Amino acid sequence: MPLSARWAPGLALSAMLLPLGACASDTDALSGWTLGYAPYTYHFSEAKQEHSYEPEHDKHSYVWLLNAEKRLDERHVAGFAIFSNSFGQPSQFAYYGWRFQPFDSTPQLYFKLTGGLIHGYKYPYHKKIPLNTRSGWGLTAIPAIGWNFTPAWGAQVNLLGNSAVMFQLNYSLK
């Protein structure tokens, strides 16, 4: 994949952040929102055919993610993500979750567990995630661990079942 195609989602997110950052100082409407971009996903193994209807020699596609998440209170979050899944299918994830900062001595560290409705893992890849239909609708849960470098910038690692880890950058609007 050409480098320009690989970084296109990040450039789009950067373009979105510039005007939002300017607006954030003028109003509290954007307070509590975090925008995320995941440019890299590491798969634990190569794609393999698990069912007769799946392509025989398939490889994982480049995975990227853009998301917007609202912090509802100290522990609760809700959000929406769009991404390209491991098989190149456009996908979406609407979620609700819990965010925990377990150590008072390290407030930058947090753990997160989100769960919700996922769409996009369609036939012939619908069985690659549990609780999914042939048309690509399913339920999923995603645990994560994160670190806030500043009040605005942070990084997060999302565990995608037993398949992969996704590395994500976050920008929080205060």
C-alpha positions as a printed NumPy array, in Angstrom:
array([[  0.   ,   0.   ,   0.   ],
       [  1.402,   3.44 ,  -0.891],
       [  2.5  ,   5.571,   2.042],
       [  0.018,   8.309,   1.117],
       [ -2.916,   5.867,   1.376],
       [ -1.64 ,   4.537,   4.681],
       [ -1.502,   7.985,   6.296],
       [ -4.646,   9.422,   4.687],
       [ -6.861,   8.722,   7.754],
       [ -4.336,  10.473,  10.012],
       [ -4.185,  13.493,   7.75 ],
       [ -7.988,  13.641,   7.726],
       [ -8.029,  13.513,  11.538],
       [ -5.39 ,  16.274,  11.722],
       [ -7.479,  18.444,   9.44 ],
       [-10.491,  17.858,  11.72 ],
       [ -8.508,  18.683,  14.877],
       [ -7.323,  22.129,  13.811],
       [-10.73 ,  23.84 ,  13.739],
       [-11.973,  21.865,  16.737],
       [ -8.999,  22.987,  18.812],
       [ -9.79 ,  26.605,  17.997],
       [-13.456,  26.131,  18.925],
       [-12.657,  24.356,  22.185],
       [-11.327,  27.546,  23.786],
       [-14.566,  29.396,  22.956],
       [-17.114,  26.912,  24.229],
       [-17.627,  23.971,  26.56 ],
       [-19.641,  22.1  ,  23.919],
       [-16.6  ,  20.017,  22.969],
       [-15.417,  19.445,  26.528],
       [-15.01 ,  15.782,  27.401],
       [-14.556,  14.612,  23.797],
       [-11.544,  12.58 ,  22.726],
       [-10.61 ,  11.964,  19.096],
       [ -8.523,   8.92 ,  18.276],
       [ -6.498,   7.599,  15.366],
       [ -4.993,   4.107,  15.214],
       [ -2.355,   3.932,  12.468],
       [ -1.004,   0.467,  13.247],
       [ -2.335,  -2.953,  14.215],
       [ -0.122,  -5.944,  14.959],
       [ -1.658,  -9.347,  14.165],
       [ -0.465, -12.286,  16.258],
       [ -0.575, -14.617,  13.248],
       [ -1.114, -14.6  ,   9.505],
       [ -4.643, -14.755,   8.115],
       [ -5.655, -18.365,   7.579],
       [ -8.595, -20.145,   6.075],
       [-10.789, -21.469,   8.887],
       [-13.909, -22.339,   6.863],
       [-14.364, -23.693,   3.329],
       [-16.139, -20.514,   2.142],
       [-13.199, -18.234,   3.084],
       [-10.559, -17.325,   0.496],
       [ -7.66 , -19.777,   0.565],
       [ -4.604, -17.511,   0.445],
       [ -5.86 , -14.316,   2.053],
       [ -3.579, -11.846,   3.83 ],
       [ -4.46 ,  -9.23 ,   6.421],
       [ -5.192,  -5.81 ,   4.991],
       [ -3.899,  -2.537,   6.431],
       [ -6.048,  -1.645,   9.462],
       [ -6.776,   1.946,  10.523],
       [ -9.324,   3.481,  12.901],
       [-10.82 ,   6.923,  13.589],
       [-13.009,   7.428,  16.632],
       [-14.798,  10.044,  18.722],
       [-15.458,   9.286,  22.367],
       [-17.342,  11.29 ,  24.998],
       [-16.407,  11.014,  28.657],
       [-19.794,  10.944,  30.399],
       [-18.415,  11.15 ,  33.94 ],
       [-15.34 ,   9.956,  35.855],
       [-15.774,   6.326,  34.789],
       [-18.172,   6.102,  31.861],
       [-17.513,   6.69 ,  28.148],
       [-19.51 ,   6.31 ,  24.953],
       [-18.23 ,   6.534,  21.41 ],
       [-18.271,   5.652,  17.764],
       [-15.442,   4.375,  15.57 ],
       [-15.025,   3.826,  11.861],
       [-12.255,   1.553,  10.687],
       [-11.001,  -0.733,   7.986],
       [-10.974,  -4.256,   9.395],
       [ -8.271,  -6.885,   8.908],
       [ -9.878,  -7.999,   5.644],
       [-10.258,  -4.542,   4.086],
       [-13.963,  -4.193,   4.85 ],
       [-15.292,  -0.796,   6.019],
       [-16.51 ,  -1.259,   9.594],
       [-18.141,   0.618,  12.477],
       [-18.273,   0.214,  16.267],
       [-20.766,   2.04 ,  18.545],
       [-19.875,   1.493,  22.183],
       [-20.313,   2.254,  25.852],
       [-17.667,   1.52 ,  28.432],
       [-15.812,   2.059,  31.65 ],
       [-12.518,   3.83 ,  32.215],
       [-10.508,   3.251,  35.38 ],
       [ -7.485,   5.072,  36.802],
       [ -6.405,   2.476,  39.37 ],
       [ -3.422,   4.239,  40.927],
       [ -3.592,   7.685,  42.511],
       [  0.195,   7.902,  42.23 ],
       [  0.012,   7.505,  38.407],
       [ -3.054,   9.353,  37.154],
       [ -1.717,   9.181,  33.571],
       [ -2.313,   5.399,  33.466],
       [ -5.793,   4.109,  32.727],
       [ -7.595,   0.909,  31.814],
       [-10.693,   0.846,  29.672],
       [-13.296,  -1.759,  28.777],
       [-15.778,  -0.964,  26.021],
       [-18.53 ,  -3.051,  24.534],
       [-21.131,  -2.518,  21.888],
       [-22.494,  -3.069,  18.435],
       [-20.014,  -3.78 ,  15.639],
       [-20.732,  -3.898,  11.925],
       [-18.53 ,  -4.744,   8.972],
       [-17.162,  -8.278,   9.334],
       [-19.341,  -9.593,   6.51 ],
       [-19.369, -12.888,   4.635],
       [-16.962, -14.59 ,   4.09 ],
       [-15.259, -13.171,   7.226],
       [-18.294, -13.055,   9.517],
       [-17.008, -15.894,  11.708],
       [-13.672, -14.182,  12.385],
       [-15.251, -12.54 ,  15.433],
       [-17.675, -14.25 ,  17.837],
       [-21.297, -13.121,  18.197],
       [-21.503, -11.916,  14.604],
       [-24.042, -12.485,  11.825],
       [-23.421, -13.306,   8.176],
       [-24.486,  -9.757,   7.262],
       [-21.773,  -8.336,   9.545],
       [-23.72 ,  -7.251,  12.65 ],
       [-22.424,  -8.372,  16.018],
       [-21.507,  -7.607,  19.608],
       [-17.979,  -7.204,  20.889],
       [-15.93 ,  -6.065,  23.886],
       [-12.523,  -4.402,  23.68 ],
       [-10.181,  -3.994,  26.66 ],
       [ -7.504,  -1.295,  26.486],
       [ -4.668,   0.235,  28.469],
       [ -3.613,   3.843,  27.979],
       [ -1.233,   6.577,  29.054],
       [ -1.847,  10.338,  28.922],
       [  1.388,  12.186,  28.114],
       [ -0.262,  15.597,  28.598],
       [ -3.827,  16.624,  29.451],
       [ -4.544,  16.658,  25.698],
       [ -2.365,  13.889,  24.171],
       [ -2.303,  10.2  ,  24.983],
       [ -1.718,   6.736,  23.6  ],
       [ -3.716,   3.559,  24.   ],
       [ -3.281,  -0.13 ,  23.177],
       [ -6.483,  -2.036,  22.331],
       [ -6.578,  -5.827,  22.652],
       [ -8.57 ,  -7.289,  19.756],
       [ -9.396, -10.725,  21.12 ],
       [ -6.737, -13.324,  20.428],
       [ -6.059, -11.817,  16.982],
       [ -4.241,  -8.5  ,  17.331],
       [ -3.304,  -5.376,  19.267],
       [ -4.096,  -1.927,  17.927],
       [ -1.948,   1.124,  18.739],
       [ -3.935,   4.341,  19.022],
       [ -3.156,   8.051,  19.514],
       [ -5.733,  10.226,  21.303],
       [ -6.372,  13.957,  21.466],
       [ -8.712,  15.155,  24.247],
       [-10.627,  18.399,  23.982],
       [-10.766,  20.137,  27.353]])
